[in-house]
Amino acid sequence: MKVSKCLFMSWVGLLACIGLVVGAPAAQPAKAANGDYTFSVGVQYTAGQIVDYQGLRYRVVANHISQADWYPGCCAVLWELVGALDGSSAGGVVVPGGVVSGTTGTTVPPGTAWSSRTFAPYVDILLWPTLDVSAVAQTTGVTHYTLAFVFADTAGNPAWGGVTPVSSGFYLDIVSKLRGMGGDVIISFGGAIGQELAAAVADVATLQSRYQAVINKYQLTWADFDIEGPSLLDKASVDRRNQAIAGLQKANPKLLVSYTLPVLPNGLTDDGVYLLKSAVKYGVRVDVVNIMAMDYGSGVAPNGATGMGGYAISAAQATYAQAQAAGLTTSKIGVTPMIGQNDVAGEVFRLEDAKQLVDWAKSVSWVAEISMWSVNRDTSKAGPLYASSQLKQNDYDFVKTLVAFEGGVIVGGQPGASTTCQTTAAATTAVVVPTPPTTPPPAASGWGAKTFAPYVDVLLWPTLDVSAVAQKTGSLYYTLAFITADSAKNPAWGGVTKWSDKFYLDILTKLRALGGDAIISFGGATGTELALSVTDATQLQAKYQSVIDTYQVTWVDFDIEGGALGNKASIDRRNQAIAGLQKANPKLLVSYTLPVLPTGITADGVYLLQSAVKYGVRVDVVNIMAMDYGPAAAPNGATGMGGYAIQAAQATYIQVQSAGLKTTKIGVTPMIGQNDVQGEIFRTADASQLLTWAQQTIWVAELAMWSINRDNSVKGPLYASSQITQKDYEFAGIFKAFNVAATKTVQATQAATLPPLNLKGGKPLTRIQAREAVEPTQRVERVKAREWTYYPVPEVPERPEDPKDLPAPDPELIYTPEKRELADTPEVVGF
């Protein structure tokens, strides 16, 4: 994190800046009653003068004209601590408020318990004038703060900013007042500047004792370690610090410990992950991993002007997964943005971002802390970056917004059930988590013979409520993405939110009440699919079943790509588990979603299908990812993506049939708008082309798209926008015409509503005989013997444009009237 302005300069640079001899005339310091001088800004101080400041006496080291942040104690190049005003040495001074320093005893009130949802913004207590957080608390109602920073002085002892000894009791008077109001402080060791104690002290026992001295002096119940820059790279000091912290926790069982670490939108760096693994190795209970959601850089955060809230959420989700994977299974996450303008130009954390972050953080159980850098900057005043957000705002706007996160109480390192701060210890209890709904979800709906079920990235914030989308668009079916393995090898949304939390079940319940339903997709491009993590097929089947039972789903999808598609052992294991699922759930539909080229699926994809046949899996749909082919395979990506999707589907159908999956249908999932591969754009014209072809092709059972979150007119990042000119939900509006309800089923004995069907003595009709029995505007498909599905044949819209070189569909694979007398296929559940 940051420190005050004078600490950013080297001592040589600071001397060069101020000059040892100041030529310009300036005001002279005022005399104090005891003959010393007082401190004021803009005053000429001369080497050797004694200046009184906050109950302490300082000697001027270098001639200078004082500045706002060059107060006594800020910088060793300017000031030397002499002692207390009562004449005692710096080792045992009496600080304002009557707190005796230099001893383990103290009259400061003890620290309190902490909320299970804590807002504790950072305060740069070395900035001049010193910010009195007890006064801020009276103004804002916010009573918990993080004081920054303690690191090593030249003797390796703990000092505020490496200059003001902790033994002086600096800021204790304000801490005492704050605790008298029911508040408390975290003290943060480290920061971006200076030498963290573990880098200066080579002996673990000595290091532990120096941390303990700070804990004793301020009666702390929460210590934070802000490790960044060189401190994060120094593995010896990382290990030494963790050994010392483990000792601290044994000596202080109720002490909370957090690590504050730099982050990118995709999580911690490798050095940050090493630190967490080192903590596990040495037995540290890391209560909170607090991320610095700031200063990412334009390469990883191109939407920094308006997307910093989203980046903070993305970084938190990734970090939680990393912490879990490192073995910190009880650790919670903290998020600390830099409010307003960040150090990186173009990155601005706005009040809108603060609201977005709070709303999201309140919705997940594993976020325990929100903070910000810094209270000093949360002001309406224009000024330098260290003292201003550089936004148009009211004083403490960010504090008043982010405090909405608070609630609950942590006692002794574990969350408790109370919602108010406690001053005495209590028995530890489990974390307060919203009670999941006790009413079982409505039974899943039936699936149509042709279904449009677009993917929903349910982990994007704000969470997209597809029941609301369904009411706007009339599209009732969705594919929820993705469930992968968490660090305990259990199913979790994004590998983070446990399936047992019943995340999204409330929305699914509302969707089913509208007559809709959802597929749940396992896998995806990131994370670890369960079959890679769980090596026993029976256990794997049980974990899939737990999701099916919790969400009452009748269709599960397996999105297998990347490394998972090349892992033959996991492919076989998954297919064995799916075969078991289908025996236990005979009506369960199963689809595989696979990467594809215009020429079809890869050899690894073919192996997966052959494995499914080997282990007896009924694959109802092979759904192809009609996207991201690459310029070599799809040179006409700017205008030909609809044709490529059709070509890929035709090729895949032949491969599926050749693999032995004779009853399997095809699904097609394009990435709408701009694809990840530059030059590939799936336009609304491509959507119309694909829809028309799919409606006419009997072996296409599903259309989807990536994703409904992107189907909007907003020009945003690729994960949240199609990045083309369109109307909101325009692609969904096109594709929903593909849906054919499964409820339009007429049995032969109940055919009075249609022209009579000639049953030929009770035998099933051929397709062409069935066709002759209904109106020309209707089509018939067999569901099972003596049971037929009919639905209107939609009007075929003309494609708005017909680009040259568009790959033509294979006419041999198109369902035409001349080919309706195909052999009847065996019964397929749902299609």
ChimeraX attribute file (.defattr): number of C-alpha atoms within 10 A of each C-alpha:
attribute: neighborCount
match mode: 1-to-1
recipient: residues
	/A:1	22
	/A:2	18
	/A:3	20
	/A:4	20
	/A:5	17
	/A:6	19
	/A:7	20
	/A:8	14
	/A:9	13
	/A:10	11
	/A:11	15
	/A:12	9
	/A:13	12
	/A:14	17
	/A:15	17
	/A:16	10
	/A:17	11
	/A:18	15
	/A:19	14
	/A:20	17
	/A:21	12
	/A:22	14
	/A:23	8
	/A:24	7
	/A:25	9
	/A:26	14
	/A:27	12
	/A:28	14
	/A:29	19
	/A:30	14
	/A:31	13
	/A:32	12
	/A:33	8
	/A:34	8
	/A:35	11
	/A:36	16
	/A:37	20
	/A:38	15
	/A:39	19
	/A:40	18
	/A:41	16
	/A:42	15
	/A:43	17
	/A:44	17
	/A:45	25
	/A:46	19
	/A:47	14
	/A:48	14
	/A:49	16
	/A:50	22
	/A:51	25
	/A:52	22
	/A:53	17
	/A:54	14
	/A:55	16
	/A:56	25
	/A:57	26
	/A:58	23
	/A:59	21
	/A:60	21
	/A:61	19
	/A:62	20
	/A:63	19
	/A:64	24
	/A:65	23
	/A:66	19
	/A:67	14
	/A:68	14
	/A:69	18
	/A:70	22
	/A:71	21
	/A:72	26
	/A:73	24
	/A:74	23
	/A:75	21
	/A:76	19
	/A:77	16
	/A:78	24
	/A:79	25
	/A:80	21
	/A:81	21
	/A:82	18
	/A:83	21
	/A:84	22
	/A:85	18
	/A:86	12
	/A:87	12
	/A:88	13
	/A:89	17
	/A:90	20
	/A:91	17
	/A:92	16
	/A:93	24
	/A:94	23
	/A:95	21
	/A:96	16
	/A:97	14
	/A:98	13
	/A:99	19
	/A:100	21
	/A:101	23
	/A:102	19
	/A:103	13
	/A:104	15
	/A:105	12
	/A:106	18
	/A:107	15
	/A:108	21
	/A:109	17
	/A:110	19
	/A:111	23
	/A:112	22
	/A:113	27
	/A:114	29
	/A:115	25
	/A:116	27
	/A:117	26
	/A:118	24
	/A:119	28
	/A:120	25
	/A:121	27
	/A:122	26
	/A:123	25
	/A:124	23
	/A:125	23
	/A:126	28
	/A:127	20
	/A:128	17
	/A:129	12
	/A:130	16
	/A:131	17
	/A:132	16
	/A:133	26
	/A:134	25
	/A:135	14
	/A:136	16
	/A:137	16
	/A:138	12
	/A:139	11
	/A:140	16
	/A:141	15
	/A:142	21
	/A:143	22
	/A:144	25
	/A:145	26
	/A:146	25
	/A:147	23
	/A:148	26
	/A:149	30
	/A:150	29
	/A:151	29
	/A:152	25
	/A:153	21
	/A:154	12
	/A:155	10
	/A:156	19
	/A:157	21
	/A:158	26
	/A:159	23
	/A:160	25
	/A:161	30
	/A:162	28
	/A:163	23
	/A:164	25
	/A:165	21
	/A:166	25
	/A:167	23
	/A:168	27
	/A:169	25
	/A:170	24
	/A:171	21
	/A:172	25
	/A:173	17
	/A:174	18
	/A:175	25
	/A:176	21
	/A:177	19
	/A:178	24
	/A:179	20
	/A:180	14
	/A:181	14
	/A:182	15
	/A:183	24
	/A:184	28
	/A:185	27
	/A:186	23
	/A:187	23
	/A:188	22
	/A:189	28
	/A:190	26
	/A:191	24
	/A:192	18
	/A:193	21
	/A:194	19
	/A:195	21
	/A:196	28
	/A:197	26
	/A:198	29
	/A:199	20
	/A:200	17
	/A:201	20
	/A:202	15
	/A:203	12
	/A:204	19
	/A:205	14
	/A:206	13
	/A:207	24
	/A:208	22
	/A:209	14
	/A:210	21
	/A:211	22
	/A:212	20
	/A:213	19
	/A:214	21
	/A:215	20
	/A:216	16
	/A:217	24
	/A:218	27
	/A:219	22
	/A:220	20
	/A:221	25
	/A:222	24
	/A:223	21
	/A:224	22
	/A:225	22
	/A:226	26
	/A:227	23
	/A:228	22
	/A:229	14
	/A:230	14
	/A:231	23
	/A:232	20
	/A:233	16
	/A:234	15
	/A:235	16
	/A:236	13
	/A:237	21
	/A:238	22
	/A:239	20
	/A:240	22
	/A:241	28
	/A:242	25
	/A:243	21
	/A:244	23
	/A:245	28
	/A:246	22
	/A:247	20
	/A:248	21
	/A:249	17
	/A:250	11
	/A:251	11
	/A:252	16
	/A:253	13
	/A:254	18
	/A:255	21
	/A:256	24
	/A:257	22
	/A:258	23
	/A:259	22
	/A:260	25
	/A:261	26
	/A:262	23
	/A:263	23
	/A:264	23
	/A:265	21
	/A:266	16
	/A:267	23
	/A:268	22
	/A:269	14
	/A:270	11
	/A:271	18
	/A:272	24
	/A:273	18
	/A:274	18
	/A:275	24
	/A:276	24
	/A:277	20
	/A:278	20
	/A:279	23
	/A:280	17
	/A:281	14
	/A:282	17
	/A:283	15
	/A:284	22
	/A:285	21
	/A:286	24
	/A:287	21
	/A:288	25
	/A:289	27
	/A:290	27
	/A:291	26
	/A:292	27
	/A:293	29
	/A:294	30
	/A:295	22
	/A:296	21
	/A:297	15
	/A:298	13
	/A:299	7
	/A:300	12
	/A:301	19
	/A:302	15
	/A:303	17
	/A:304	24
	/A:305	14
	/A:306	17
	/A:307	19
	/A:308	30
	/A:309	25
	/A:310	20
	/A:311	24
	/A:312	28
	/A:313	24
	/A:314	19
	/A:315	21
	/A:316	29
	/A:317	22
	/A:318	20
	/A:319	28
	/A:320	25
	/A:321	20
	/A:322	22
	/A:323	25
	/A:324	19
	/A:325	18
	/A:326	19
	/A:327	16
	/A:328	23
	/A:329	16
	/A:330	14
	/A:331	20
	/A:332	22
	/A:333	25
	/A:334	28
	/A:335	27
	/A:336	25
	/A:337	25
	/A:338	25
	/A:339	29
	/A:340	25
	/A:341	21
	/A:342	20
	/A:343	16
	/A:344	13
	/A:345	12
	/A:346	17
	/A:347	25
	/A:348	27
	/A:349	26
	/A:350	23
	/A:351	18
	/A:352	14
	/A:353	22
	/A:354	23
	/A:355	17
	/A:356	19
	/A:357	25
	/A:358	20
	/A:359	16
	/A:360	19
	/A:361	22
	/A:362	16
	/A:363	15
	/A:364	14
	/A:365	17
	/A:366	24
	/A:367	25
	/A:368	29
	/A:369	24
	/A:370	25
	/A:371	27
	/A:372	26
	/A:373	25
	/A:374	28
	/A:375	27
	/A:376	20
	/A:377	27
	/A:378	24
	/A:379	21
	/A:380	16
	/A:381	16
	/A:382	13
	/A:383	12
	/A:384	11
	/A:385	14
	/A:386	18
	/A:387	20
	/A:388	20
	/A:389	29
	/A:390	21
	/A:391	19
	/A:392	12
	/A:393	16
	/A:394	11
	/A:395	16
	/A:396	17
	/A:397	15
	/A:398	27
	/A:399	23
	/A:400	13
	/A:401	15
	/A:402	24
	/A:403	22
	/A:404	17
	/A:405	22
	/A:406	21
	/A:407	21
	/A:408	20
	/A:409	24
	/A:410	31
	/A:411	28
	/A:412	21
	/A:413	23
	/A:414	20
	/A:415	22
	/A:416	22
	/A:417	18
	/A:418	15
	/A:419	15
	/A:420	14
	/A:421	18
	/A:422	17
	/A:423	16
	/A:424	10
	/A:425	12
	/A:426	12
	/A:427	9
	/A:428	14
	/A:429	13
	/A:430	10
	/A:431	18
	/A:432	19
	/A:433	12
	/A:434	10
	/A:435	8
	/A:436	12
	/A:437	11
	/A:438	6
	/A:439	7
	/A:440	11
	/A:441	19
	/A:442	15
	/A:443	14
	/A:444	21
	/A:445	18
	/A:446	15
	/A:447	22
	/A:448	20
	/A:449	25
	/A:450	24
	/A:451	25
	/A:452	26
	/A:453	27
	/A:454	28
	/A:455	25
	/A:456	25
	/A:457	21
	/A:458	20
	/A:459	20
	/A:460	15
	/A:461	17
	/A:462	14
	/A:463	14
	/A:464	17
	/A:465	16
	/A:466	26
	/A:467	25
	/A:468	13
	/A:469	16
	/A:470	18
	/A:471	12
	/A:472	11
	/A:473	16
	/A:474	15
	/A:475	22
	/A:476	23
	/A:477	27
	/A:478	26
	/A:479	25
	/A:480	24
	/A:481	22
	/A:482	27
	/A:483	29
	/A:484	28
	/A:485	25
	/A:486	25
	/A:487	20
	/A:488	14
	/A:489	19
	/A:490	21
	/A:491	27
	/A:492	24
	/A:493	24
	/A:494	26
	/A:495	30
	/A:496	24
	/A:497	22
	/A:498	17
	/A:499	21
	/A:500	14
	/A:501	18
	/A:502	17
	/A:503	19
	/A:504	18
	/A:505	18
	/A:506	14
	/A:507	16
	/A:508	24
	/A:509	20
	/A:510	18
	/A:511	25
	/A:512	19
	/A:513	16
	/A:514	15
	/A:515	13
	/A:516	22
	/A:517	26
	/A:518	27
	/A:519	23
	/A:520	21
	/A:521	25
	/A:522	27
	/A:523	26
	/A:524	21
	/A:525	13
	/A:526	14
	/A:527	17
	/A:528	22
	/A:529	29
	/A:530	26
	/A:531	29
	/A:532	21
	/A:533	17
	/A:534	20
	/A:535	14
	/A:536	14
	/A:537	19
	/A:538	16
	/A:539	13
	/A:540	25
	/A:541	23
	/A:542	14
	/A:543	20
	/A:544	21
	/A:545	20
	/A:546	15
	/A:547	19
	/A:548	18
	/A:549	10
	/A:550	15
	/A:551	25
	/A:552	18
	/A:553	20
	/A:554	23
	/A:555	22
	/A:556	22
	/A:557	22
	/A:558	21
	/A:559	25
	/A:560	22
	/A:561	21
	/A:562	13
	/A:563	12
	/A:564	23
	/A:565	19
	/A:566	16
	/A:567	15
	/A:568	15
	/A:569	12
	/A:570	22
	/A:571	23
	/A:572	20
	/A:573	22
	/A:574	29
	/A:575	25
	/A:576	22
	/A:577	24
	/A:578	27
	/A:579	21
	/A:580	21
	/A:581	21
	/A:582	16
	/A:583	11
	/A:584	12
	/A:585	13
	/A:586	11
	/A:587	13
	/A:588	19
	/A:589	22
	/A:590	22
	/A:591	23
	/A:592	22
	/A:593	24
	/A:594	25
	/A:595	22
	/A:596	23
	/A:597	23
	/A:598	22
	/A:599	15
	/A:600	23
	/A:601	21
	/A:602	16
	/A:603	11
	/A:604	18
	/A:605	24
	/A:606	18
	/A:607	17
	/A:608	25
	/A:609	24
	/A:610	19
	/A:611	20
	/A:612	23
	/A:613	17
	/A:614	14
	/A:615	17
	/A:616	15
	/A:617	22
	/A:618	22
	/A:619	23
	/A:620	24
	/A:621	25
	/A:622	27
	/A:623	27
	/A:624	26
	/A:625	26
	/A:626	29
	/A:627	29
	/A:628	23
	/A:629	21
	/A:630	15
	/A:631	13
	/A:632	7
	/A:633	13
	/A:634	19
	/A:635	15
	/A:636	20
	/A:637	24
	/A:638	15
	/A:639	22
	/A:640	23
	/A:641	32
	/A:642	26
	/A:643	24
	/A:644	27
	/A:645	30
	/A:646	23
	/A:647	20
	/A:648	22
	/A:649	31
	/A:650	24
	/A:651	20
	/A:652	26
	/A:653	23
	/A:654	13
	/A:655	18
	/A:656	24
	/A:657	14
	/A:658	13
	/A:659	18
	/A:660	14
	/A:661	21
	/A:662	16
	/A:663	17
	/A:664	21
	/A:665	23
	/A:666	25
	/A:667	28
	/A:668	27
	/A:669	25
	/A:670	25
	/A:671	23
	/A:672	28
	/A:673	24
	/A:674	20
	/A:675	20
	/A:676	15
	/A:677	13
	/A:678	12
	/A:679	17
	/A:680	25
	/A:681	27
	/A:682	25
	/A:683	23
	/A:684	22
	/A:685	20
	/A:686	25
	/A:687	23
	/A:688	20
	/A:689	23
	/A:690	22
	/A:691	23
	/A:692	20
	/A:693	18
	/A:694	24
	/A:695	23
	/A:696	15
	/A:697	16
	/A:698	18
	/A:699	23
	/A:700	24
	/A:701	27
	/A:702	25
	/A:703	25
	/A:704	26
	/A:705	26
	/A:706	23
	/A:707	26
	/A:708	26
	/A:709	20
	/A:710	27
	/A:711	24
	/A:712	21
	/A:713	16
	/A:714	16
	/A:715	13
	/A:716	15
	/A:717	14
	/A:718	13
	/A:719	14
	/A:720	18
	/A:721	20
	/A:722	29
	/A:723	21
	/A:724	18
	/A:725	13
	/A:726	16
	/A:727	12
	/A:728	15
	/A:729	18
	/A:730	15
	/A:731	26
	/A:732	25
	/A:733	15
	/A:734	14
	/A:735	23
	/A:736	21
	/A:737	16
	/A:738	21
	/A:739	21
	/A:740	20
	/A:741	16
	/A:742	19
	/A:743	13
	/A:744	12
	/A:745	18
	/A:746	17
	/A:747	15
	/A:748	18
	/A:749	11
	/A:750	11
	/A:751	13
	/A:752	11
	/A:753	7
	/A:754	12
	/A:755	11
	/A:756	14
	/A:757	19
	/A:758	15
	/A:759	15
	/A:760	8
	/A:761	6
	/A:762	10
	/A:763	10
	/A:764	19
	/A:765	20
	/A:766	16
	/A:767	21
	/A:768	15
	/A:769	16
	/A:770	22
	/A:771	20
	/A:772	14
	/A:773	17
	/A:774	16
	/A:775	11
	/A:776	10
	/A:777	10
	/A:778	14
	/A:779	18
	/A:780	21
	/A:781	20
	/A:782	22
	/A:783	22
	/A:784	17
	/A:785	15
	/A:786	16
	/A:787	18
	/A:788	20
	/A:789	22
	/A:790	23
	/A:791	16
	/A:792	12
	/A:793	13
	/A:794	14
	/A:795	9
	/A:796	13
	/A:797	10
	/A:798	11
	/A:799	14
	/A:800	11
	/A:801	10
	/A:802	12
	/A:803	12
	/A:804	9
	/A:805	11
	/A:806	15
	/A:807	18
	/A:808	10
	/A:809	18
	/A:810	11
	/A:811	9
	/A:812	9
	/A:813	15
	/A:814	16
	/A:815	17
	/A:816	13
	/A:817	10
	/A:818	8
	/A:819	13
	/A:820	18
	/A:821	14
	/A:822	11
	/A:823	9
	/A:824	15
	/A:825	11
	/A:826	12
	/A:827	12
	/A:828	17
	/A:829	15
	/A:830	18
	/A:831	23
